[in-house]
Amino acid sequence: MATDYILFVHGVNTREERETPEFADDLIEGLNKELGKNRTSNIEYIPLYWGDVNINAENRLLKQLQASPLWEDMWFKTFRERQLLQFAGDAALYISRHIGYKVVKRLKETTLARIQNPQPEDCLHLVTHSWGTVILFDVLFAGRWNDPNVPGHKDVMAIRDAIFGLAGDNKNSSQGIPLASLHTMGSPVAIFSLTNVNSDGNDSELLASADPSSHDITPRLKELLESLYKVRGNIKLPWRNYIHPGDPIAYPLKELMSSLVDRDEKYIDFEDLFTHEPKLFDFLTQPLSQTTLALLQGGDAHGSYWQSDKVVEEIASFFKKVVAREPVASKN
Protein backbone atom coordinates (compact mmCIF):
# COMPACT_ATOMS: atom_id res chain seq x y z
CA MET A 1 0.00 0.00 0.00
CA ALA A 2 1.24 3.48 -0.86
CA THR A 3 2.23 5.96 1.85
CA ASP A 4 0.92 9.51 2.11
CA TYR A 5 3.25 11.73 4.12
CA ILE A 6 1.63 14.77 5.76
CA LEU A 7 4.08 17.49 6.75
CA PHE A 8 2.77 20.00 9.30
CA VAL A 9 4.60 23.34 9.59
CA HIS A 10 3.41 25.63 12.39
CA GLY A 11 3.54 29.40 12.34
CA VAL A 12 3.01 31.93 15.09
CA ASN A 13 0.29 31.23 17.62
CA THR A 14 -0.18 34.97 18.42
CA ARG A 15 -1.78 34.02 21.73
CA GLU A 16 -0.02 34.40 25.06
CA GLU A 17 1.68 31.03 24.79
CA ARG A 18 3.88 29.95 21.92
CA GLU A 19 3.40 26.78 19.92
CA THR A 20 4.80 23.63 21.57
CA PRO A 21 6.32 20.51 19.95
CA GLU A 22 2.84 18.96 20.26
CA PHE A 23 1.27 21.71 18.11
CA ALA A 24 -0.30 19.31 15.56
CA ASP A 25 -1.59 16.69 18.02
CA ASP A 26 -5.22 17.86 17.99
CA LEU A 27 -5.38 17.90 14.19
CA ILE A 28 -3.70 14.50 13.93
CA GLU A 29 -6.12 13.06 16.49
CA GLY A 30 -9.04 14.53 14.56
CA LEU A 31 -7.79 13.02 11.29
CA ASN A 32 -7.36 9.58 12.83
CA LYS A 33 -10.88 9.68 14.26
CA GLU A 34 -12.39 10.95 11.00
CA LEU A 35 -10.64 8.34 8.88
CA GLY A 36 -10.75 5.30 11.16
CA LYS A 37 -10.02 2.32 8.92
CA ASN A 38 -11.61 4.01 5.91
CA ARG A 39 -8.38 5.20 4.32
CA THR A 40 -6.82 4.60 0.94
CA SER A 41 -3.16 4.47 2.04
CA ASN A 42 -0.76 4.36 4.92
CA ILE A 43 -0.44 7.81 6.46
CA GLU A 44 2.68 9.12 8.17
CA TYR A 45 2.49 12.41 10.05
CA ILE A 46 5.58 14.65 10.16
CA PRO A 47 5.18 17.68 12.48
CA LEU A 48 7.96 20.23 12.00
CA TYR A 49 8.58 22.17 15.20
CA TRP A 50 10.84 25.20 14.86
CA GLY A 51 9.33 27.56 17.47
CA ASP A 52 12.22 27.30 19.92
CA VAL A 53 14.77 28.63 17.41
CA ASN A 54 13.82 32.30 17.92
CA ILE A 55 12.92 32.38 21.59
CA ASN A 56 16.21 33.62 23.07
CA ALA A 57 16.53 36.57 20.67
CA GLU A 58 12.91 37.65 21.20
CA ASN A 59 13.22 37.33 24.99
CA ARG A 60 16.28 39.59 24.97
CA LEU A 61 14.42 42.20 22.95
CA LEU A 62 11.39 42.01 25.25
CA LYS A 63 13.52 42.59 28.36
CA GLN A 64 15.09 45.64 26.72
CA LEU A 65 11.64 47.02 25.92
CA GLN A 66 10.34 46.36 29.43
CA ALA A 67 13.36 48.19 30.89
CA SER A 68 12.10 51.47 29.46
CA PRO A 69 10.42 53.77 32.04
CA LEU A 70 7.71 54.41 29.44
CA TRP A 71 6.75 50.77 28.99
CA GLU A 72 4.21 50.51 31.81
CA ASP A 73 2.16 53.35 30.33
CA MET A 74 2.04 51.98 26.78
CA TRP A 75 -1.35 51.04 25.38
CA PHE A 76 -1.99 47.42 24.30
CA LYS A 77 1.03 46.29 26.29
CA THR A 78 0.12 42.61 26.35
CA PHE A 79 -0.67 42.68 22.63
CA ARG A 80 2.73 44.24 21.95
CA GLU A 81 4.57 41.75 24.16
CA ARG A 82 2.89 38.65 22.80
CA GLN A 83 0.95 38.71 19.53
CA LEU A 84 2.76 41.51 17.72
CA LEU A 85 6.27 40.66 18.90
CA GLN A 86 5.86 36.98 18.09
CA PHE A 87 4.54 37.56 14.58
CA ALA A 88 6.82 40.40 13.54
CA GLY A 89 9.73 38.93 15.49
CA ASP A 90 9.55 35.57 13.79
CA ALA A 91 9.35 37.30 10.41
CA ALA A 92 12.39 39.49 11.06
CA LEU A 93 14.45 36.70 12.60
CA TYR A 94 13.72 34.18 9.86
CA ILE A 95 14.65 36.66 7.12
CA SER A 96 18.01 37.07 8.86
CA ARG A 97 20.58 34.59 7.59
CA HIS A 98 21.52 33.20 11.02
CA ILE A 99 18.06 32.24 12.28
CA GLY A 100 16.79 31.34 8.81
CA TYR A 101 19.58 28.80 8.50
CA LYS A 102 18.61 27.20 11.82
CA VAL A 103 14.99 26.79 10.70
CA VAL A 104 16.10 25.31 7.37
CA LYS A 105 18.39 22.86 9.13
CA ARG A 106 15.54 21.76 11.41
CA LEU A 107 13.29 21.25 8.37
CA LYS A 108 15.89 19.09 6.65
CA GLU A 109 16.61 16.98 9.74
CA THR A 110 12.93 16.46 10.53
CA THR A 111 11.64 15.75 7.05
CA LEU A 112 14.26 14.12 4.83
CA ALA A 113 14.97 11.27 7.24
CA ARG A 114 11.29 10.31 7.04
CA ILE A 115 10.80 10.38 3.26
CA GLN A 116 14.03 8.87 1.99
CA ASN A 117 13.62 6.43 -0.88
CA PRO A 118 9.91 7.01 -1.53
CA GLN A 119 8.05 4.33 -3.48
CA PRO A 120 6.48 5.20 -6.87
CA GLU A 121 2.95 5.68 -5.45
CA ASP A 122 4.00 7.68 -2.36
CA CYS A 123 2.93 11.32 -2.07
CA LEU A 124 3.53 14.36 0.12
CA HIS A 125 0.82 16.64 1.53
CA LEU A 126 1.71 20.02 3.04
CA VAL A 127 -0.27 21.55 5.91
CA THR A 128 1.09 24.95 6.91
CA HIS A 129 -0.04 27.53 9.45
CA SER A 130 0.58 31.27 9.48
CA TRP A 131 4.24 32.21 9.08
CA GLY A 132 5.00 28.52 8.45
CA THR A 133 3.54 28.95 4.95
CA VAL A 134 5.98 31.76 4.20
CA ILE A 135 8.89 29.72 5.58
CA LEU A 136 8.09 26.66 3.50
CA PHE A 137 7.48 28.62 0.31
CA ASP A 138 10.73 30.51 0.87
CA VAL A 139 12.70 27.28 1.31
CA LEU A 140 11.16 25.60 -1.72
CA PHE A 141 11.01 28.48 -4.17
CA ALA A 142 12.93 31.66 -3.21
CA GLY A 143 16.10 32.60 -5.07
CA ARG A 144 17.89 33.88 -1.97
CA TRP A 145 19.21 30.38 -1.19
CA ASN A 146 20.84 29.81 -4.59
CA ASP A 147 24.23 31.29 -3.71
CA PRO A 148 26.52 28.38 -2.66
CA ASN A 149 28.17 30.66 -0.09
CA VAL A 150 24.92 31.39 1.76
CA PRO A 151 24.51 29.52 5.08
CA GLY A 152 21.80 26.93 4.56
CA HIS A 153 22.35 26.57 0.80
CA LYS A 154 23.19 22.86 0.92
CA ASP A 155 20.27 22.06 3.20
CA VAL A 156 17.81 23.95 0.98
CA MET A 157 19.12 22.23 -2.14
CA ALA A 158 18.79 18.81 -0.44
CA ILE A 159 15.16 19.60 0.45
CA ARG A 160 14.39 20.70 -3.11
CA ASP A 161 16.06 17.61 -4.53
CA ALA A 162 13.76 15.44 -2.41
CA ILE A 163 10.59 16.87 -4.02
CA PHE A 164 9.45 16.10 -7.54
CA GLY A 165 9.34 19.13 -9.81
CA LEU A 166 12.08 21.03 -7.96
CA ALA A 167 15.79 20.95 -8.72
CA GLY A 168 18.47 21.46 -6.12
CA ASP A 169 22.14 20.79 -6.67
CA ASN A 170 21.54 17.59 -8.64
CA LYS A 171 19.58 19.59 -11.27
CA ASN A 172 17.13 16.71 -11.80
CA SER A 173 13.56 17.80 -11.16
CA SER A 174 12.04 14.50 -12.34
CA GLN A 175 13.06 12.65 -9.18
CA GLY A 176 11.68 12.91 -5.65
CA ILE A 177 8.30 12.61 -3.99
CA PRO A 178 5.40 14.47 -5.65
CA LEU A 179 3.01 16.82 -3.88
CA ALA A 180 -0.59 15.59 -3.73
CA SER A 181 -2.30 18.47 -1.90
CA LEU A 182 -1.53 21.76 -0.20
CA HIS A 183 -3.37 23.18 2.83
CA THR A 184 -2.64 26.67 4.15
CA MET A 185 -4.22 27.90 7.40
CA GLY A 186 -4.31 31.53 8.52
CA SER A 187 -1.84 32.40 5.80
CA PRO A 188 -0.20 35.85 5.48
CA VAL A 189 1.27 35.02 2.06
CA ALA A 190 -0.80 37.81 0.52
CA ILE A 191 1.07 40.40 2.61
CA PHE A 192 4.51 39.01 1.80
CA SER A 193 3.75 38.90 -1.92
CA LEU A 194 4.39 42.66 -1.75
CA THR A 195 8.12 41.90 -1.65
CA ASN A 196 7.75 41.10 -5.35
CA VAL A 197 6.17 44.42 -6.37
CA ASN A 198 8.29 47.11 -8.02
CA SER A 199 7.99 50.87 -7.58
CA ASP A 200 5.30 51.07 -10.27
CA GLY A 201 3.10 48.51 -8.55
CA ASN A 202 3.72 45.80 -11.16
CA ASP A 203 3.59 42.22 -9.99
CA SER A 204 6.32 39.61 -9.90
CA GLU A 205 5.60 38.34 -13.41
CA LEU A 206 6.86 41.63 -14.79
CA LEU A 207 9.80 41.58 -12.44
CA ALA A 208 10.90 38.15 -13.63
CA SER A 209 12.25 39.64 -16.84
CA ALA A 210 14.00 42.51 -15.07
CA ASP A 211 15.49 42.33 -11.59
CA PRO A 212 13.45 39.82 -9.57
CA SER A 213 13.48 39.93 -5.80
CA SER A 214 15.55 37.25 -4.08
CA HIS A 215 12.37 36.47 -2.10
CA ASP A 216 10.30 35.96 -5.27
CA ILE A 217 8.71 32.49 -5.20
CA THR A 218 6.85 32.65 -8.50
CA PRO A 219 9.32 31.23 -11.10
CA ARG A 220 9.99 27.97 -9.23
CA LEU A 221 6.40 27.63 -8.07
CA LYS A 222 5.28 27.86 -11.70
CA GLU A 223 7.82 25.20 -12.70
CA LEU A 224 6.61 22.89 -9.92
CA LEU A 225 2.95 23.30 -10.88
CA GLU A 226 3.66 22.63 -14.55
CA SER A 227 5.67 19.48 -13.73
CA LEU A 228 3.01 18.18 -11.34
CA TYR A 229 0.27 18.83 -13.88
CA LYS A 230 2.00 16.60 -16.41
CA VAL A 231 2.90 13.77 -14.02
CA ARG A 232 -0.62 13.81 -12.52
CA GLY A 233 -2.16 13.25 -15.94
CA ASN A 234 -3.29 16.85 -16.46
CA ILE A 235 -5.04 16.93 -13.08
CA LYS A 236 -4.82 20.13 -11.05
CA LEU A 237 -3.04 20.26 -7.69
CA PRO A 238 -5.62 20.70 -4.88
CA TRP A 239 -4.92 23.77 -2.73
CA ARG A 240 -7.20 24.61 0.20
CA ASN A 241 -6.72 27.90 2.04
CA TYR A 242 -8.50 27.99 5.42
CA ILE A 243 -9.66 31.29 6.91
CA HIS A 244 -11.24 32.08 10.26
CA PRO A 245 -13.22 35.31 9.69
CA GLY A 246 -11.88 36.69 12.97
CA ASP A 247 -8.22 35.96 12.16
CA PRO A 248 -6.46 39.26 11.31
CA ILE A 249 -3.53 37.45 9.68
CA ALA A 250 -5.56 35.24 7.30
CA TYR A 251 -6.31 36.44 3.78
CA PRO A 252 -8.01 34.95 0.69
CA LEU A 253 -5.40 33.73 -1.79
CA LYS A 254 -7.21 32.38 -4.85
CA GLU A 255 -7.18 35.60 -6.89
CA LEU A 256 -3.60 36.41 -5.87
CA MET A 257 -2.24 32.98 -6.81
CA SER A 258 -4.16 33.02 -10.06
CA SER A 259 -2.55 36.36 -10.90
CA LEU A 260 0.96 35.26 -9.93
CA VAL A 261 1.26 31.68 -11.16
CA ASP A 262 -1.95 30.37 -12.72
CA ARG A 263 -3.73 33.04 -14.77
CA ASP A 264 -5.63 30.46 -16.82
CA GLU A 265 -6.52 28.43 -13.69
CA LYS A 266 -4.97 25.42 -15.36
CA TYR A 267 -2.70 24.05 -12.66
CA ILE A 268 -4.36 24.66 -9.26
CA ASP A 269 -7.70 23.45 -7.93
CA PHE A 270 -7.93 26.33 -5.45
CA GLU A 271 -10.53 27.02 -2.77
CA ASP A 272 -10.61 29.66 -0.03
CA LEU A 273 -12.67 28.15 2.81
CA PHE A 274 -14.09 29.66 5.99
CA THR A 275 -13.55 27.42 9.01
CA HIS A 276 -16.34 29.26 10.86
CA GLU A 277 -19.31 30.82 9.16
CA PRO A 278 -19.38 34.61 9.66
CA LYS A 279 -22.55 35.56 11.55
CA LEU A 280 -23.51 38.42 9.30
CA PHE A 281 -27.00 38.72 10.72
CA ASP A 282 -26.18 38.30 14.39
CA PHE A 283 -26.89 41.72 15.93
CA LEU A 284 -24.62 40.91 18.89
CA THR A 285 -21.47 39.92 16.98
CA GLN A 286 -21.66 42.07 13.86
CA PRO A 287 -21.14 45.46 15.61
CA LEU A 288 -18.00 44.07 17.27
CA SER A 289 -16.52 42.36 14.20
CA GLN A 290 -14.76 45.49 12.91
CA THR A 291 -13.55 46.88 16.25
CA THR A 292 -10.18 46.95 18.01
CA LEU A 293 -11.59 44.52 20.58
CA ALA A 294 -12.13 41.94 17.83
CA LEU A 295 -8.56 42.51 16.64
CA LEU A 296 -7.11 41.95 20.11
CA GLN A 297 -9.06 38.69 20.36
CA GLY A 298 -7.84 37.62 16.94
CA GLY A 299 -5.06 35.50 18.42
CA ASP A 300 -7.59 32.90 19.49
CA ALA A 301 -8.99 32.78 15.96
CA HIS A 302 -5.49 32.55 14.48
CA GLY A 303 -4.66 29.53 16.60
CA SER A 304 -7.98 27.76 16.08
CA TYR A 305 -7.17 25.85 12.90
CA TRP A 306 -5.48 22.96 14.70
CA GLN A 307 -8.80 22.18 16.43
CA SER A 308 -11.08 22.93 13.47
CA ASP A 309 -13.58 20.28 12.40
CA LYS A 310 -13.73 21.91 8.96
CA VAL A 311 -9.97 21.52 8.47
CA VAL A 312 -10.12 17.89 9.64
CA GLU A 313 -13.00 17.03 7.30
CA GLU A 314 -11.41 18.69 4.28
CA ILE A 315 -7.95 17.13 4.72
CA ALA A 316 -9.42 13.71 5.53
CA SER A 317 -11.43 13.79 2.30
CA PHE A 318 -8.21 13.23 0.35
CA PHE A 319 -7.62 9.88 2.07
CA LYS A 320 -11.10 8.37 2.34
CA LYS A 321 -12.14 5.38 0.31
CA VAL A 322 -15.07 5.97 -1.98
CA VAL A 323 -17.80 3.68 -0.73
CA ALA A 324 -19.98 2.39 -3.55
CA ARG A 325 -23.69 2.53 -2.86
CA GLU A 326 -25.69 -0.66 -2.99
CA PRO A 327 -28.12 -0.73 -5.93
CA VAL A 328 -31.71 -0.08 -4.97
CA ALA A 329 -33.70 -3.31 -5.11
CA SER A 330 -36.51 -3.34 -7.62
CA LYS A 331 -40.04 -3.52 -6.22
CA ASN A 332 -41.17 -5.68 -9.16
Phi, psi and omega per residue, in radians:
M1 nan 2.421 3.138
A2 -1.147 2.804 3.115
T3 -2.024 2.266 3.001
D4 -1.795 2.068 3.099
Y5 -1.641 2.266 3.104
I6 -1.996 1.950 3.132
L7 -1.660 2.141 3.102
F8 -1.818 2.217 3.097
V9 -2.134 1.986 -3.108
H10 -1.396 2.863 3.059
G11 -2.056 -2.292 -3.128
V12 -1.876 2.229 -3.096
N13 -1.131 -0.726 -3.077
T14 1.104 0.277 2.930
R15 -1.769 -2.998 -3.057
E16 -1.212 -0.491 -3.138
E17 -1.873 2.460 3.100
R18 -1.287 2.916 3.024
E19 -1.092 2.635 3.096
T20 -1.968 2.960 3.090
P21 -1.024 -0.316 3.138
E22 -1.627 0.364 -2.966
F23 -0.976 -0.562 -3.049
A24 -1.683 0.043 -3.015
D25 -1.027 -0.753 -3.102
D26 -1.121 -0.720 3.139
L27 -1.190 -0.717 3.109
I28 -1.107 -0.764 3.102
E29 -1.065 -0.738 3.115
G30 -1.090 -0.718 3.124
L31 -1.135 -0.746 3.133
N32 -1.101 -0.702 3.111
K33 -1.183 -0.734 -3.103
E34 -1.153 -0.664 -3.074
L35 -1.468 -0.687 -3.055
G36 0.957 -2.252 3.086
K37 -1.667 -0.007 -3.078
N38 -1.540 1.137 -3.118
R39 -2.275 2.664 -3.032
T40 -1.608 -0.111 -3.048
S41 -2.767 2.962 2.920
N42 -1.253 2.503 3.132
I43 -2.147 2.232 3.064
E44 -2.051 2.197 -3.137
Y45 -1.648 2.352 3.132
I46 -2.242 1.597 3.081
P47 -1.405 2.195 3.066
L48 -1.707 1.969 3.099
Y49 -1.828 2.108 3.132
W50 -2.232 0.073 -2.977
G51 -1.145 -0.286 3.142
D52 -1.518 -0.122 -3.086
V53 -1.155 -0.632 -3.008
N54 -1.709 -0.119 -2.927
I55 -1.032 -0.808 -3.057
N56 -1.074 -0.761 -3.125
A57 -1.146 -0.725 -3.138
E58 -1.213 -0.629 3.100
N59 -1.136 -0.664 3.093
R60 -1.110 -0.762 3.126
L61 -1.111 -0.737 -3.124
L62 -1.085 -0.730 3.113
K63 -1.097 -0.666 3.101
Q64 -1.141 -0.692 3.106
L65 -1.156 -0.759 -3.112
Q66 -1.199 -0.321 3.124
A67 -1.329 -0.244 3.132
S68 -1.208 2.417 3.077
P69 -1.176 -0.237 3.129
L70 -1.531 -0.245 -2.948
W71 -1.069 -0.725 -3.067
E72 -1.114 -0.381 -3.109
D73 -1.747 0.110 3.134
M74 -1.310 2.482 3.049
W75 -1.311 2.681 3.095
F76 0.935 0.747 -3.037
K77 -1.065 -0.814 -3.127
T78 -1.125 -0.686 3.108
F79 -1.082 -0.719 3.107
R80 -1.130 -0.735 -3.054
E81 -1.264 -0.541 -3.039
R82 -1.896 -1.407 -3.008
Q83 -0.989 -0.932 -3.033
L84 -1.196 -0.774 -3.120
L85 -1.130 -0.708 -3.130
Q86 -1.128 -0.813 -3.077
F87 -1.203 -0.942 -3.116
A88 -1.187 -0.608 -3.137
G89 -1.146 -0.776 3.117
D90 -1.116 -0.658 3.115
A91 -1.093 -0.873 -3.095
A92 -1.130 -0.726 -3.083
L93 -1.231 -0.662 -3.139
Y94 -1.174 -0.693 3.141
I95 -1.087 -0.514 3.075
S96 -1.142 2.545 -3.078
R97 -1.089 -0.690 -3.003
H98 -1.173 -0.905 -3.110
I99 -1.288 -0.657 3.104
G100 -0.995 -0.705 3.128
Y101 -1.112 -0.678 3.141
K102 -1.132 -0.694 3.115
V103 -1.147 -0.765 3.135
V104 -1.069 -0.742 3.124
K105 -1.082 -0.733 3.110
R106 -1.090 -0.721 3.124
L107 -1.078 -0.771 -3.137
K108 -1.123 -0.825 -3.092
E109 -1.131 -0.634 -3.085
T110 -1.334 -0.676 -2.947
T111 -1.647 -0.882 -2.974
L112 -1.116 -0.576 3.118
A113 -1.125 -0.412 -3.079
R114 -1.581 -0.405 -3.057
I115 -2.076 0.468 3.073
Q116 -1.209 2.505 3.097
N117 0.923 0.978 3.115
P118 -1.147 2.582 3.090
Q119 -1.411 2.830 -3.031
P120 -0.964 -0.573 -3.089
E121 -1.626 -0.030 -3.114
D122 -1.245 2.619 -3.126
C123 -2.447 2.835 3.127
L124 -2.105 2.320 3.067
H125 -2.037 2.373 -3.111
L126 -1.912 2.239 3.081
V127 -2.189 1.913 -3.038
T128 -2.122 2.573 -3.127
H129 -2.141 2.287 2.925
S130 0.986 -2.266 -3.126
W131 -1.079 -0.357 3.084
G132 -1.065 -0.532 3.072
T133 -1.137 -0.780 -3.139
V134 -1.113 -0.737 3.128
I135 -1.046 -0.872 -3.070
L136 -1.149 -0.740 3.122
F137 -1.127 -0.652 3.110
D138 -1.099 -0.796 -3.123
V139 -1.131 -0.733 -3.057
L140 -1.358 -0.565 -2.902
F141 -2.199 -0.393 -2.994
A142 -1.277 2.539 -3.125
G143 -1.357 -0.181 -3.031
R144 -1.201 -0.221 3.139
W145 -1.675 0.020 -3.013
N146 -1.287 -0.470 -3.122
D147 -1.166 2.103 -3.129
P148 -1.047 -0.343 -3.124
N149 -1.535 -0.098 -3.122
V150 -1.370 2.276 3.059
P151 -1.002 2.253 -3.109
G152 1.744 -0.149 -3.091
H153 -0.986 -0.870 -3.078
K154 -1.113 -0.683 3.133
D155 -1.145 -0.746 3.124
V156 -1.107 -0.759 -3.136
M157 -1.118 -0.645 3.108
A158 -1.138 -0.676 3.102
I159 -1.137 -0.788 3.137
R160 -1.120 -0.680 3.118
D161 -1.092 -0.463 -3.078
A162 -1.390 -0.166 -3.058
I163 -2.008 2.257 3.132
F164 -1.061 2.394 3.102
G165 1.627 -0.127 3.079
L166 -2.059 2.594 3.131
A167 -2.145 2.134 3.029
G168 -1.704 -2.312 -3.112
D169 -1.251 -0.417 -3.116
N170 -1.441 -0.101 3.024
K171 1.036 0.354 -3.137
N172 -2.054 1.765 -3.068
S173 -1.466 -0.092 -3.083
S174 -1.520 -0.031 3.099
Q175 -1.842 2.913 3.090
G176 1.798 3.043 -3.085
I177 -1.490 2.332 -3.110
P178 -1.476 2.628 3.011
L179 -1.325 2.474 3.123
A180 -2.010 -0.441 3.059
S181 -2.861 2.751 -3.129
L182 -2.315 2.285 -3.097
H183 -2.275 2.044 3.134
T184 -1.988 2.333 -3.050
M185 -2.154 2.190 3.121
G186 0.971 0.841 -2.968
S187 -1.531 2.302 3.051
P188 -1.687 0.330 -3.096
V189 -0.978 -0.586 3.136
A190 -1.016 -0.715 3.139
I191 -1.144 -0.795 -3.034
F192 -1.360 -0.148 3.007
S193 -1.161 -0.305 3.138
L194 -1.166 -0.285 3.076
T195 -1.178 -0.221 -3.124
N196 -1.781 0.151 -3.097
V197 -1.735 2.339 3.133
N198 -1.525 -3.078 -3.017
S199 -1.159 -0.318 3.124
D200 -1.625 -0.003 3.141
G201 1.492 0.166 3.129
N202 -1.343 2.643 -3.062
D203 -1.482 -3.121 -2.997
S204 -1.174 -0.371 3.112
E205 -1.124 -0.659 3.100
L206 -1.265 -0.567 -3.140
L207 -1.210 -0.485 -3.036
A208 -1.020 -0.511 -3.133
S209 -1.597 -0.046 -3.124
A210 -2.023 -1.783 -3.089
D211 -2.217 1.396 -3.033
P212 -1.136 2.590 3.075
S213 -1.142 2.546 3.091
S214 -1.210 -0.205 3.083
H215 -1.684 0.019 -3.074
D216 -1.206 2.167 -3.111
I217 -1.704 -0.155 -2.899
T218 -1.194 -0.722 -3.087
P219 -1.055 -0.836 -3.121
R220 -1.260 -0.589 3.088
L221 -1.113 -0.705 3.082
K222 -1.059 -0.783 -3.138
E223 -1.063 -0.756 3.134
L224 -1.078 -0.813 -3.106
L225 -1.095 -0.713 3.135
E226 -1.142 -0.726 3.134
S227 -1.154 -0.746 3.139
L228 -1.134 -0.675 -3.129
Y229 -1.037 -0.717 -3.128
K230 -1.244 -0.800 -3.075
V231 -1.258 -0.413 3.109
R232 -1.540 0.186 3.114
G233 1.248 0.735 3.132
N234 1.087 0.576 3.054
I235 -1.824 2.357 -3.104
K236 -1.187 2.664 3.049
L237 -1.407 2.136 3.102
P238 -1.206 2.276 3.083
W239 -2.328 2.070 3.110
R240 -1.995 2.209 3.141
N241 -1.983 1.991 -3.020
Y242 -1.678 2.340 -3.064
I243 -2.316 2.169 2.900
H244 -1.536 2.234 -3.067
P245 -1.066 -0.339 3.114
G246 -1.688 0.118 -3.118
D247 -1.570 1.960 -3.073
P248 -1.278 -0.150 -3.107
I249 -1.742 -0.284 -3.100
A250 -1.490 2.417 3.129
Y251 -2.398 2.588 2.980
P252 -1.086 2.544 -3.064
L253 -2.183 -0.201 -2.999
K254 -1.012 -0.897 -3.089
E255 -1.141 -0.654 3.123
L256 -1.118 -0.856 -3.097
M257 -1.181 -0.582 3.052
S258 -1.085 -0.744 -3.139
S259 -1.153 -0.684 -3.025
L260 -1.429 -0.757 -2.957
V261 -2.334 -0.091 -3.032
D262 -2.632 1.048 -3.042
R263 -1.048 -0.578 -3.125
D264 -1.591 0.077 -3.123
E265 0.905 0.785 -3.079
K266 -1.655 -0.547 -2.941
Y267 -1.856 -0.374 -3.031
I268 -2.110 2.236 2.946
D269 -1.593 1.575 -2.921
F270 -1.829 2.382 3.009
E271 -2.434 2.260 2.897
D272 -1.563 2.195 -3.042
L273 -2.215 2.302 2.978
F274 -1.338 2.346 3.048
T275 -1.493 -0.377 3.067
H276 -2.353 2.320 -3.130
E277 -1.229 2.223 3.083
P278 -1.153 2.280 -3.094
K279 -1.534 1.327 -3.021
L280 -1.125 -0.446 -3.039
F281 -1.901 0.223 3.123
D282 -1.536 1.927 -3.026
F283 -1.190 -0.229 3.113
L284 -1.496 -0.703 -3.057
T285 -1.563 -0.583 -3.057
Q286 -1.051 -0.751 3.130
P287 -1.106 -0.420 -3.117
L288 -1.575 -0.259 -2.953
S289 -1.161 -0.387 -3.107
Q290 -1.928 0.317 -3.065
T291 -1.754 2.935 3.085
T292 -1.105 -0.569 3.111
L293 -1.047 -0.755 3.112
A294 -1.094 -0.673 3.120
L295 -1.103 -0.761 -3.110
L296 -1.175 -0.445 3.086
Q297 -1.561 0.031 -3.071
G298 -1.167 -0.329 3.115
G299 -1.076 -0.648 3.099
D300 -1.132 -0.721 3.106
A301 -1.130 -0.703 -3.097
H302 -1.152 -0.511 3.139
G303 -1.638 0.068 -2.979
S304 -1.417 -0.238 -2.990
Y305 -1.132 -0.547 -3.111
W306 -1.169 -0.342 3.127
Q307 -1.934 0.212 -3.018
S308 -1.424 2.196 3.056
D309 -1.117 -0.636 3.139
K310 -1.081 -0.779 3.126
V311 -1.101 -0.784 3.120
V312 -1.006 -0.881 -3.091
E313 -1.073 -0.725 -3.084
E314 -1.210 -0.811 3.140
I315 -1.138 -0.750 -3.114
A316 -1.075 -0.481 -3.098
S317 -1.088 -0.368 3.141
F318 -1.385 -0.188 -3.063
F319 -2.116 0.064 -3.099
K320 -1.512 2.452 3.027
K321 -1.226 2.499 3.047
V322 -1.440 2.027 -3.104
V323 -1.572 2.083 -3.137
A324 -1.280 2.380 3.121
R325 -1.368 2.496 3.063
E326 -1.198 2.420 3.104
P327 -1.121 2.486 3.141
V328 -1.257 2.235 -3.107
A329 -1.199 2.440 3.128
S330 -1.271 2.482 3.123
K331 -1.432 -0.177 -3.118
N332 -1.521 nan nan
